[in-house]
């Protein structure tokens, strides 16, 4: 009987730790798959996003400079709202 109680307690602890880790990840990284709005990144309200504003964002993967350069199609050093909206982030890998 004691062994069964220990197994139940261990299982409950694993579920609790897993749930807590998931909640912390969601809190730190926001909802998965949601892209921030242009205006939320344009913190100085200049109608464009410079590299400092862009790099302050938490990116799911990749080098911020490389991604910024990819979005900045006219290579003028800032992202217009059009460039930002035209950029389609890569799809996350399919889970199997």
Secondary structure, 3 states (H helix, E strand, C coil): CHHHHHHHHHHHHHHHHHHHHHHHHHHHHCCCCCCCCHHHHCCCCCCCEEHHHHHCCCCCCCCHHHHHHHHCCCCCCEECHHHHHHCCCCCCCCCC
